[in-house]
C-alpha cells in the first residue's frame, strides 16, 4: 500500500481518544485526554493527510464530533471541516483481493 493509503485510527476510551497509525516502518499510538460523550463502540479510520490538513487550519479549542457511521466534524469557533471515514484496513484489503 502506498503512502496515500495510510490511515489514522481513532478509537474511544472512557476519558480519552486513542490515536494510532501504522506504516511499513512501524506503529505509533498515543492517548489524548478528551471529554467523550456517547462514545462509538468501534474504531474509525481516516486519511491522515486530510485529517492533518484540517487540524493545522484550526486553533484554540477544537471539538471533534463523530456520528454513528464515523462522519467526523472538526469544529473550532465558527469553522467546521467534515471528513468521511475510510474502510477498516482488513475490509479494504479483502475487497481489493476480491476485485482481482
Steps between C-alpha positions, in 0.01 A plus 500: 500500500642839406524801729164620369332200666632549851226550755474656841288291737286670765339300779340608823573440865319625808677836518728486199525464127752238382686612188718251311665459162695220338742504206757256364754671728305448822201585713430798725215550745414763757206562732360855495299624798150586386147548617331204334120505484313204349817328378460280193584136571735460204815643346479747213771549235581823317736616225787645700582776248149644504468472879833676561417769246176583681660491845775741384234745381333535842628643826379538854240259635409234247194274512492170314146373443446146369172352388420129530648432155824690565427824314734744673433871552801704616376823658687803628314825554279559197706270278403142419672236287341165412686176433357163403650184648687237299436127509688306765835368364389133500175587317684706239758223443228235466312703241819560299568126489140427393526753219811329355 
